[in-house]
Amino acid sequence: MLRKIKAPLERRGVQLLFAFITVLIGIQFIRFVNSYLDPGSVAMISRPAGVEGFLPISALVALTAWLVTGVFDQIHPAGLVLFLLIMGISLVLKRSFCSWVCPIGTLSEGLALLGKKIFGRNFSLPLWLDYILRSLKYVLLGFFVFFIFIGMSGAAAYAFLQTPYNMIADVKMLDFFKNMSAVGVSVIAILVLFSLLVENFWCRYLCPYGALLGLLSIFSPFKISRNTETCISCERCTAVCPNRLKVAKKKTIWSPECTGCLNCVKSCPVDKTLELKSTSLILTPQRAALSILIVWFSVVAIAKLTGNWETSIPPEMYKVLIPMAGQF
């Protein structure tokens, strides 16, 4: 039976806002890089610091260096700020970054909806295979945490941040997509296909970022809670959960797979039976949206005011490094 998913309009609005911001950042970053590649260019386009949100590995290295040496990264400061912000949101508001903010999560949801239009449904893997594949993102997370957070000394982490490779890691990321190999195209095509067939394929099985945020979200004071006295056991909440959680069978959802998307809350036909709440506060979709937006833009504003947002790399350095990006 085809599930009729009722996603909160507030969540869709927040998703679209961040998707729009991401597109603007991408356009500005392309213009920035092209201005440094054009020998005849006189006016250099400013670099959007928000692009550093797509450099989580660099941010993890920067976090290691900061914790050990006490020096806050000034090469990609926005990347570290966003990394800390996203982890903080997960500690308080569950994995809401994944379902409310992350552009990859939004794209994944969109592909699943498109797949439902094309094939008439999304497909669910057998539970035994689902459990095995879900472990992959935790294995990937363990790899990065061990080799970066544990395997690198503070001095080594700080030294890596100063390398030309790290300085233009964002430019190299753009080059990867501009000059994608046959292997790269094939891998992305496979991921898109599986995302059409299986809801949240990348997020559910392969995203190490989501794995980290899921583990942090366990400590969030907010949990999806079900009032067993008013519940009519219609199981609509279970049916619309993108992560296949048995919401209708649990009084409280502790799983790190819960992204706080509130699809279940929106789909519940009995008022105040299913809620995202702590011991003293209920997060309605409106409150969740406002909380995420206020926290996000407040932290970004503070980072800008304190000088921890824009890179310290001077334009003269970019003039040298960007044309040489393929050599690193």
N, C-alpha and C positions, 0 to 999 in steps of 0.2 A: 504494500500500500504506500502510495506517495505521501511523504510527510509534508504537512503544511506548516512551514516554519514561520513563527511570528517573532522576528527580531525587533527589539525596541527601536523606535524611530530615532531616539536620542543617540543610540550607538551608531546607527547608520550615518547620522549627521556628523558625529565625531570622526568616524572613519573617512568620510568624504572630505572633511576639512583637512585631515592630515595627509590624505592622498593628494589633494590639491597643493598643499605646501611642499610635498615631496616632488611633485612635477615641477613646481617653480624652482626649487633648489637644483633639480637636475638640469633644467634649461640654463639657469645662471652658471652652473658649474661647467657645462659644455662651452658656453661663451667665454668663461674665464680661461679655460685650457686653450681654446682656439686663439685667443688674443695673444697668448705667449708663444704659440706655434707659428703665427704669422709674422715673418720678418719685417713686413712693412707697417705693422701695427704700432701706433703711437700711444693711444689711450689703452691702458691695461684694465680689463674688467675686474671688478672686485670678486673675491672668492667667497662663496657662501659657506660659512663655518658648519652649517647643519649637515653638510655632506659627510662629516666625520661620524655621523650616526651609523654609517654603513661600514665602519672600520672596527668591529667589535674585538678582533684579535689585537690590534694596536691598543685599544682601550684596556684590554686585560693586561697587556704588558705594562702600560702606563700605571695601572692600579698596583701592580706588583712593585714597580719602582717607587711609587708614592708611599706605599705602606712601609717600605724598607728604608728609603732614603729621606722621606719627608718632602721631596721635591715634586710639586704638581706639574704634570706635563704641560709644556708651553708650545710643543710642536703641533699636537692635535688636542688642545684643551677641551674643545667642545665635545670631542669624542668621549673623553673621560667623564665630563659633566653629564652627558646623556646616559652613559653606562651606569653611573651612580644613581641618576634619576630613575631610570627604568628599574633598577634593582630595588630602590626605595619604594616605588609604586607597587611592586610585586609583594614587598613585605607588608604593605598596608592594605592594598586594594586587590589582592590576588593577582592572577596573571592577566589583569585587565589590559596591559600593554598589548598583549597578543591579539585580543579580540576587539579592542577599541582603537588602538593607535597604529600598530605595525602595518606598513603598506604591503608587506609580503603576506601578512595574515588577511588583509582586505582582498588582495589579488587571489589568494587561495580560496576565500569564500566565493568570490565572483566566478572563478573557474568551476567550482562545485555547482553553483546555480546554473551556469551555462551547460554543464554536463547533464544536469537534471532535465534541462529543456531538450537537449539533443537525444539522450538515451531514455528519457522518461523516469529516471531514478538515479540515485547514487548507489554504489555497491559497497557492501560491508564485507571485509575479510573475515575468514573463520577466526574465532576467538583465540585459538592456539597460535595462529600466525600473527594475529594482531598483537598479542603479548610479546612475541619475539621481536617483531619490527619496532614496537614502541621502545624497546630497550636500546635500539641503535642510537637514538639521540643522547641517551645518557652515557653510552660508550664514547661517542664523539666529544661530549662535554668533559668526560674524565680524561680523554687524551689531551685536550687543550689545557685543562686545569693542571694536570701533572707536569707537562712539558713547559708551561709558561709560569704558572703561579707557584709551582713547587720546584721545578727543575731549573729555573733561572734565578740567579742571585739578583739582589737589588742593583748592584753595579752593572751586571750584564744587561738587565732590563733597561736601565737608564741609557747605557751605551747604544742599545738597539734603537731607542727612540731618536737618537741623534744621527742615525745613518741616512744617507740619501734615499735608500729604498723606502724607509718608513716616512720620510718627509713627503714623498710623492706617492704614497700607497693609494691615495684616492685617484690620482691620475692613472696609475697602473690598473686600477679597477675599471676605470672608464675605457682604457685601451683594450682590456679583455673583452668587453662587450662590442667595441668598435671593430676589433680584428679577431672575432671569434673563430676558433678552429672548428673543423668538422666534428671533432670529439665534443667540444663545448656545446655546439648546436644540438648534437644528438642527445646529450645529457639533459639539456633544458627541455627539449622536445619530449623526452620520456617523462620528465617531471610534470610537464603540462598535461600530458595524456593521463597520467595517473591521478593528477589533481582533478581532472574532469570526471574520472570514474569513481574515485574514493575521496570523500569529503575531508578537507584539511590534511591531505596526504603529507605534504612537506612538514607542516607544523606538528602533526601527530607523530611522525616516525623519524624525521631526520634533523630537525632544527635543534642544535645544541643550546642556542640562546633560550629557546622555549623550555628546554630541560632545566637550565639554571633557574629561570624565573618560576618554574613549577615547584622546584624544591624550596625556593624562598617563600613561595605563596602558602606553603603549609603553615608557616608561622603567622600568617595574616589573621587579625582578630575577626575578620569578616568571613562568613561561611554561608553557603546556600543551606537554609534550614527549612524543614518541612513540618508543618503542624499536623501530627498524626490524627488529631481529634476532628479536624475539619476536612482532611483529605478524602476525596471520593474515589481514589484509586483508578482514575481514568487513564493514568500513565501517559498523558500528553507530554509531561515534562521529560520523561525518559525518551519519548519518541523524537523530540526536537533537539536533544543534546548532541552537539556536533562531535563530542568526544566519547559517546556511547556509555555514559555513566548511568547507572541504575538509580536515577534520582527518586523515582517513586517507591523504591525499596529502602531508602536511607532516611534517617531523621536529620543527619547532618552530613554534608559532603566535605570530606577531608582530602580527597584525591588531588595530587599535583597536576592532574590532567584538566581540572576545572579551570576555565579561563575567565570566569565571571562575566560571560557574554549576556547573561540574563534572558536568554531565549526561553529557558524553562519557566522563569518567573512570569514573563510576558504571556506564555501559553497556558498558564494555570487558570482554570475557569472559576476558581473559588478565591475570593478576596482574602488576602493576608494568610493564605495557606502555605505559600512558598515565597521565601524572602531571602535576600542577601543581607545578613545582619551580624552585628557583634552583640555583646551582652547588653549594650545600652543604645545602639543606633542602628537604624534600618537604612540601607542604601537603595533607594528607588532608582530607576533609570535616570531620572532627572538629576538626582543628587550625585550619582556616579559620574555622569557626564560633566557636571559642574566641578566636581572634585578633581577629576583628571585634568580638565582644562586649566583650572586655577593653579594647581600644583605645577603642571608642566610649564606654563608660560611664566609663572613666578620664578621658578628655578632658572630658566633661561635668562630672564631679566636680571636676576642677581648675578649670574655668571658674567653677563656683559658689563654690569656696573663695577664688578670687582676685577675686571681684566682677565677673566678665565674663560674666554669664549673665542676670541680671534687668535689665529696662529701668530707666532713670533717670527715666522719665516719671512724675510724681506723680499720684495719684488725682484731685486737683483738676483737672489738665489733661485727663484722660480724661473727667471730668464735662462739660467744655466741648466737647471735640472729637468724642466718639462720637455725641452727638445731631445733630451738624452734618456727619457723614460724607458725606452726599449732596451737600454743597455744594462739596466739594473735587474 
